[in-house]
Amino acid sequence: MVEAEGHLIDSQLMNAMFDTVVRHDAAFDVLEFRIGRTNDEPSFVSMRVTAKGPAALTDVLEELVSLGCRVARAEDVHIVSADRDGCAPEDFYSTTNHHTSVRIAGQWVAVDRQRMDAAIVIDGPRAVCRKLREIRKGDQVVCGVHGIKIVPEFQARDRLGFAFMTNEISSERRVETGVMRIAAMMRAAKEAGQRIAFVAGPVVVHTGGGSYFCDLVRHGYVDVLLAGNALAVHDVEQALYGTSLGVDMESGRAIEGGHRHHMRAINAIYRAGGLREAVRTGVLRSGVMYECIRRNVDYVLAGSIRDDGPLPDTVMNLVEAQDRYTESLQGVNLVLVLSTMLHGIGVGNMLPAWVRLVCVDINPAVVTKLADRGSSQTIGIVTDVGLFLRQLASALHD
């Protein structure tokens, strides 16, 4: 028997639960159903689920738990010791990004460092999410689905105050309306002492949005910058030579020999000893990285196989880059992803569902892809990133 509580009807949870049971060729029998009588009162459902065999029942229960159901039988979570480093027991519970609690010694304990695609390890009185590579022999790993309770974030009726944007992604929606609401969220976050992170691709520079992003940094709206090598390289190229990918940022014309500028920019930073040294010695006097360093903004540059150089500041060890991204995102309450699909999806996987996530890209497929990969809290705006940053900087200034 399973139970669920929340805004089950208007959040489509009830339909999702029934569809899950039917899709697994199982059967449900609703034993009790109470509809919330007010906006704030949750609904409740209790139902018996049957399947053709134990394995089939386990499969359907795993999906139901991820939707916010819990096994009604009151028992503690099942724990198995890891038998080697980097490996979880065979039937370990794989987490979602929603609020999760586990039952230990008859008490529900909230899971720390919530994120998707991790295991839950019991560490004394605490329960914490850990990536598989972080598991060590002897760790007490949660297995199965008993004693696990999830509260999906999308149970809220006005999700994150963005009900006006929760329809399908569309390039025809009025961008100014979304920008004004995002600006209001950013102002409210700063007034509350909350942290804002930006995940930015080199398109920020290519589209002329760099100066507006610098304006956000100067006014204290950027606490964390997560990016790849390319953003920093082309930002430095613009600062030193006035070009991006060899194209003059003022005239929009390709400069003769400009294709070498990004390599010359990398060389200049190497000669200075890194970005921070380049700022300290006056080699770098403007741009996104200059403003971030001057104002002590936490930044991480994660490398890839295609990077030229890369810059000395770029973290080329993938595991180290992931860990540094994760640490930088601790305590962040709002994340804006600006035209970077891979870094955006990577960050989305690291975030709990209650962290507000805004994705801006000219390609609607990029915006929807982030939401499709489990980051259900994603709000999408389809527009040119340079124009978005100009409007956002203006709205925050006003």
C-alpha positions as CSV (number, residue, x, y, z in Angstrom):
1,M,0.0,0.0,0.0
2,V,1.3,3.5,-0.9
3,E,0.3,7.0,0.2
4,A,0.8,10.5,-1.1
5,E,0.0,13.9,0.2
6,G,0.1,17.3,-1.5
7,H,-1.6,19.2,-4.3
8,L,-2.2,16.0,-6.2
9,I,-4.8,17.2,-8.7
10,D,-3.6,20.6,-10.0
11,S,0.1,19.4,-10.1
12,Q,-1.0,16.4,-12.2
13,L,0.5,14.0,-9.6
14,M,-2.6,11.9,-9.4
15,N,-2.6,11.3,-13.2
16,A,1.1,10.6,-13.2
17,M,0.8,8.0,-10.4
18,F,-2.1,6.2,-12.2
19,D,-0.3,6.2,-15.5
20,T,2.8,4.8,-13.9
21,V,0.9,1.8,-12.5
22,V,-0.8,1.1,-15.8
23,R,2.4,1.5,-17.8
24,H,4.0,-1.2,-15.7
25,D,1.1,-3.5,-16.4
26,A,0.2,-3.4,-12.6
27,A,-3.1,-2.5,-10.9
28,F,-4.2,0.0,-8.3
29,D,-7.1,0.1,-5.9
30,V,-7.8,3.5,-4.3
31,L,-8.6,2.9,-0.6
32,E,-9.0,6.5,0.5
33,F,-9.0,9.9,-1.3
34,R,-9.4,13.3,0.4
35,I,-9.4,16.5,-1.7
36,G,-8.0,19.6,-0.1
37,R,-10.8,22.1,0.6
38,T,-8.8,25.2,0.5
39,N,-5.8,26.6,-1.5
40,D,-3.4,25.6,1.3
41,E,-4.9,22.3,2.4
42,P,-3.3,19.3,0.7
43,S,-5.1,16.3,-0.8
44,F,-4.4,12.7,0.4
45,V,-4.6,9.4,-1.4
46,S,-4.0,5.9,-0.2
47,M,-4.0,3.0,-2.7
48,R,-3.1,-0.7,-2.9
49,V,-0.7,-1.5,-5.8
50,T,-0.4,-5.1,-7.2
51,A,1.8,-6.5,-9.9
52,K,2.6,-9.8,-11.5
53,G,5.7,-10.5,-9.4
54,P,8.1,-9.1,-6.8
55,A,10.4,-7.7,-9.4
56,A,7.6,-5.9,-11.3
57,L,6.2,-4.5,-8.0
58,T,9.7,-3.2,-7.0
59,D,9.9,-1.4,-10.4
60,V,6.6,0.3,-10.1
61,L,7.2,1.3,-6.5
62,E,10.5,2.9,-7.3
63,E,8.8,5.1,-9.9
64,L,5.9,5.9,-7.5
65,V,8.3,6.9,-4.8
66,S,10.1,9.3,-7.2
67,L,6.7,11.0,-7.8
68,G,6.2,11.6,-4.1
69,C,4.5,8.4,-2.9
70,R,5.7,6.5,0.1
71,V,5.2,2.9,1.1
72,A,2.5,3.1,3.8
73,R,4.0,0.3,6.0
74,A,5.9,2.1,8.7
75,E,9.4,0.7,8.7
76,D,12.9,2.1,8.8
77,V,15.0,2.5,5.7
78,H,16.9,-0.6,4.5
79,I,20.7,-0.1,4.8
80,V,23.5,-2.2,3.3
81,S,27.2,-1.6,3.8
82,A,29.3,-0.8,0.7
83,D,31.7,-3.6,0.0
84,R,34.3,-1.5,-2.0
85,D,35.2,2.1,-2.7
86,G,33.3,3.8,-5.5
87,C,30.5,1.2,-5.6
88,A,27.1,1.1,-4.0
89,P,25.2,-2.1,-3.3
90,E,23.3,-3.5,-6.2
91,D,19.8,-2.2,-5.3
92,F,20.9,1.2,-3.9
93,Y,18.3,4.0,-4.0
94,S,19.1,6.5,-6.8
95,T,18.0,10.0,-5.7
96,T,15.9,12.7,-7.3
97,N,16.4,16.4,-6.8
98,H,13.3,16.8,-4.6
99,H,13.1,17.1,-0.8
100,T,13.8,13.6,0.5
101,S,13.6,12.1,4.0
102,V,14.5,8.7,5.2
103,R,13.1,6.9,8.3
104,I,15.9,6.1,10.9
105,A,15.0,4.5,14.2
106,G,11.4,5.5,13.8
107,Q,12.2,9.2,12.9
108,W,12.1,10.9,9.6
109,V,15.5,12.6,8.8
110,A,15.9,15.1,6.0
111,V,18.6,14.2,3.5
112,D,21.5,16.7,3.2
113,R,23.1,18.0,0.0
114,Q,20.1,16.9,-2.0
115,R,20.7,16.3,-5.7
116,M,19.7,13.9,-8.4
117,D,21.6,10.7,-9.5
118,A,23.3,10.1,-6.2
119,A,23.1,7.5,-3.4
120,I,22.0,8.2,0.2
121,V,24.5,7.3,2.9
122,I,23.6,7.2,6.6
123,D,26.3,8.9,8.6
124,G,25.4,8.7,12.3
125,P,22.2,10.7,12.8
126,R,22.6,12.3,9.4
127,A,21.6,11.2,5.9
128,V,23.5,12.7,3.0
129,C,23.6,12.4,-0.8
130,R,26.9,11.2,-2.3
131,K,28.0,10.5,-5.8
132,L,29.0,6.9,-6.5
133,R,32.7,7.9,-6.7
134,E,32.4,9.4,-3.2
135,I,31.3,6.1,-1.6
136,R,33.8,4.3,0.6
137,K,33.9,0.7,1.7
138,G,31.8,0.3,4.9
139,D,29.5,3.3,4.1
140,Q,25.9,2.6,5.1
141,V,24.0,3.0,1.9
142,V,20.2,3.2,1.6
143,C,18.7,0.5,-0.6
144,G,15.2,-0.3,-1.9
145,V,12.2,2.0,-1.5
146,H,11.0,1.4,2.1
147,G,11.4,4.2,4.6
148,I,11.9,6.9,1.9
149,K,9.6,9.9,1.5
150,I,9.8,12.5,-1.3
151,V,8.0,15.8,-1.5
152,P,8.1,17.0,-5.2
153,E,8.7,20.7,-5.5
154,F,6.1,21.0,-8.3
155,Q,3.3,20.4,-5.8
156,A,3.3,24.2,-5.2
157,R,0.3,25.8,-7.0
158,D,2.2,28.9,-8.1
159,R,5.6,27.4,-8.8
160,L,8.3,29.8,-7.7
161,G,6.1,32.8,-8.4
162,F,6.3,32.1,-12.1
163,A,2.9,30.8,-13.0
164,F,2.8,33.3,-15.9
165,M,5.7,31.4,-17.5
166,T,4.9,27.7,-16.8
167,N,3.4,27.0,-20.2
168,E,5.4,25.4,-23.0
169,I,8.6,27.1,-24.1
170,S,7.9,29.6,-26.9
171,S,9.9,32.2,-28.8
172,E,6.7,34.2,-29.2
173,R,6.3,35.1,-25.5
174,R,6.9,38.7,-24.6
175,V,10.5,38.7,-23.3
176,E,10.2,42.0,-21.4
177,T,7.6,40.5,-19.0
178,G,9.9,37.6,-18.1
179,V,12.9,40.0,-17.7
180,M,11.0,42.2,-15.3
181,R,10.0,39.3,-13.1
182,I,13.5,37.9,-13.1
183,A,14.9,41.3,-12.1
184,A,12.4,41.4,-9.3
185,M,13.5,38.0,-8.1
186,M,17.1,39.1,-8.2
187,R,16.4,42.2,-6.2
188,A,14.4,40.2,-3.6
189,A,17.2,37.7,-3.4
190,K,19.8,40.3,-2.7
191,E,17.7,42.1,-0.1
192,A,17.2,38.7,1.6
193,G,21.0,38.1,1.6
194,Q,20.7,35.2,-0.8
195,R,23.3,34.1,-3.3
196,I,22.8,34.2,-7.1
197,A,24.9,32.1,-9.6
198,F,25.3,32.5,-13.3
199,V,26.3,29.7,-15.7
200,A,27.5,31.4,-18.8
201,G,28.8,30.4,-22.2
202,P,31.0,32.4,-24.6
203,V,27.9,33.6,-26.5
204,V,27.6,36.2,-23.7
205,V,30.7,37.8,-25.2
206,H,29.9,37.1,-28.9
207,T,26.5,38.8,-28.7
208,G,27.8,41.9,-27.0
209,G,26.4,41.1,-23.6
210,G,29.7,41.2,-21.8
211,S,29.4,44.9,-20.8
212,Y,25.9,44.4,-19.4
213,F,27.1,41.3,-17.5
214,C,29.9,43.4,-16.0
215,D,27.2,45.9,-14.9
216,L,25.5,43.1,-13.0
217,V,28.7,42.1,-11.3
218,R,29.5,45.7,-10.3
219,H,26.0,46.1,-8.7
220,G,26.5,42.9,-6.7
221,Y,24.0,40.6,-8.5
222,V,26.6,37.9,-9.3
223,D,27.9,35.8,-6.4
224,V,29.1,32.8,-8.4
225,L,30.2,32.5,-12.1
226,L,30.4,29.0,-13.5
227,A,31.7,28.7,-17.1
228,G,34.1,27.0,-19.4
229,N,37.5,28.1,-20.8
230,A,35.9,29.7,-23.9
231,L,34.0,32.4,-21.9
232,A,37.2,33.6,-20.2
233,V,39.3,33.4,-23.4
234,H,37.0,35.5,-25.6
235,D,36.3,37.9,-22.7
236,V,40.1,38.5,-22.4
237,E,40.3,38.7,-26.2
238,Q,37.7,41.5,-26.3
239,A,39.4,43.3,-23.4
240,L,42.8,43.2,-25.0
241,Y,42.0,43.5,-28.7
242,G,38.4,44.6,-29.0
243,T,37.4,41.4,-30.9
244,S,35.6,38.2,-30.3
245,L,36.6,35.3,-32.5
246,G,38.5,37.8,-34.6
247,V,35.4,40.0,-35.2
248,D,35.5,43.6,-34.2
249,M,32.8,44.1,-31.5
250,E,32.1,47.7,-32.6
251,S,31.8,47.3,-36.4
252,G,30.9,43.6,-36.6
253,R,33.6,43.1,-39.3
254,A,36.3,40.4,-39.3
255,I,39.7,41.9,-38.6
256,E,42.6,40.9,-40.8
257,G,44.7,38.5,-38.7
258,G,42.0,38.6,-36.0
259,H,41.7,34.8,-36.0
260,R,44.9,34.8,-34.0
261,H,43.6,37.1,-31.3
262,H,42.2,34.4,-29.0
263,M,45.6,32.6,-29.0
264,R,47.4,35.9,-28.3
265,A,45.0,36.5,-25.4
266,I,45.7,33.0,-24.0
267,N,49.5,33.7,-24.4
268,A,49.2,37.1,-22.6
269,I,47.4,35.5,-19.6
270,Y,50.0,32.7,-19.4
271,R,52.8,35.3,-19.5
272,A,51.1,37.2,-16.7
273,G,50.8,34.0,-14.6
274,G,47.0,33.6,-14.7
275,L,43.9,35.8,-14.7
276,R,44.4,37.1,-11.1
277,E,48.0,38.0,-11.8
278,A,46.9,39.7,-15.1
279,V,44.5,41.8,-13.1
280,R,47.0,42.6,-10.4
281,T,49.7,43.6,-12.8
282,G,47.4,45.7,-15.0
283,V,47.6,43.4,-18.1
284,L,43.8,42.8,-17.8
285,R,41.9,46.1,-17.2
286,S,38.3,45.3,-18.2
287,G,35.9,42.6,-19.0
288,V,33.8,39.9,-17.2
289,M,36.8,38.1,-15.6
290,Y,38.3,41.5,-14.5
291,E,35.1,42.5,-12.8
292,C,34.7,39.2,-11.1
293,I,38.3,39.2,-9.7
294,R,38.1,42.8,-8.6
295,R,34.9,42.1,-6.7
296,N,35.9,38.7,-5.3
297,V,33.2,36.8,-7.2
298,D,33.6,33.1,-6.8
299,Y,34.3,31.6,-10.3
300,V,35.1,28.2,-11.7
301,L,36.2,27.5,-15.3
302,A,35.7,23.9,-16.3
303,G,37.7,22.7,-19.2
304,S,36.9,20.3,-22.1
305,I,38.8,18.4,-24.8
306,R,38.2,21.2,-27.4
307,D,39.8,24.0,-25.4
308,D,42.6,26.1,-26.8
309,G,45.4,26.8,-24.3
310,P,43.6,26.3,-22.0
311,L,44.0,29.3,-19.6
312,P,46.0,28.5,-16.4
313,D,42.9,29.1,-14.3
314,T,40.9,26.4,-16.2
315,V,40.3,23.2,-14.3
316,M,41.0,20.4,-16.8
317,N,40.4,17.5,-14.4
318,L,36.7,16.7,-14.9
319,V,36.1,15.2,-11.5
320,E,37.7,18.2,-9.8
321,A,35.7,20.6,-11.9
322,Q,32.5,18.9,-11.0
323,D,33.4,19.0,-7.3
324,R,34.3,22.7,-7.5
325,Y,31.0,23.5,-9.3
326,T,29.1,21.6,-6.6
327,E,30.9,23.4,-3.7
328,S,30.3,26.8,-5.4
329,L,26.6,26.1,-5.6
330,Q,26.1,25.4,-1.9
331,G,23.8,28.0,-0.5
332,V,22.8,29.4,-3.9
333,N,19.1,30.3,-4.2
334,L,18.8,31.4,-7.8
335,V,20.7,30.2,-10.9
336,L,20.6,31.8,-14.4
337,V,22.0,29.7,-17.3
338,L,23.0,31.9,-20.2
339,S,23.4,30.0,-23.5
340,T,25.4,27.0,-22.5
341,M,23.7,23.7,-22.9
342,L,26.3,21.3,-21.4
343,H,27.3,23.4,-18.5
344,G,23.7,24.2,-17.8
345,I,22.6,20.6,-17.8
346,G,25.6,19.8,-15.6
347,V,24.6,22.4,-13.1
348,G,21.0,21.4,-13.2
349,N,22.0,17.9,-12.1
350,M,23.8,19.3,-9.1
351,L,20.8,21.4,-7.8
352,P,18.0,20.5,-5.5
353,A,14.6,21.2,-7.1
354,W,13.8,24.1,-4.7
355,V,16.7,26.2,-6.2
356,R,15.1,28.5,-8.8
357,L,16.6,28.0,-12.3
358,V,16.3,30.3,-15.3
359,C,17.6,29.2,-18.7
360,V,18.0,31.8,-21.5
361,D,18.9,30.6,-25.0
362,I,18.0,31.5,-28.6
363,N,17.4,27.8,-29.3
364,P,14.1,26.5,-27.7
365,A,15.5,23.0,-27.8
366,V,18.3,23.9,-25.3
367,V,15.8,25.4,-22.9
368,T,13.5,22.3,-23.0
369,K,16.4,19.9,-22.8
370,L,17.4,21.2,-19.4
371,A,13.9,20.6,-18.1
372,D,13.6,17.2,-19.7
373,R,16.7,16.0,-17.9
374,G,15.0,16.2,-14.5
375,S,15.4,19.9,-13.6
376,S,11.6,20.4,-13.5
377,Q,12.0,23.8,-11.8
378,T,13.5,25.3,-15.0
379,I,11.9,28.5,-16.3
380,G,12.8,29.1,-20.0
381,I,13.2,32.4,-21.9
382,V,13.9,32.0,-25.7
383,T,15.8,35.1,-26.8
384,D,19.2,36.4,-27.8
385,V,21.4,36.4,-24.7
386,G,23.0,39.8,-25.4
387,L,19.6,41.4,-25.7
388,F,18.4,39.7,-22.5
389,L,21.4,40.9,-20.5
390,R,20.9,44.5,-21.8
391,Q,17.2,44.4,-20.7
392,L,18.0,42.8,-17.4
393,A,20.7,45.3,-16.6
394,S,18.3,48.1,-17.5
395,A,15.5,46.6,-15.4
396,L,17.8,46.3,-12.4
397,H,19.1,49.8,-12.8
398,D,15.6,51.2,-13.0
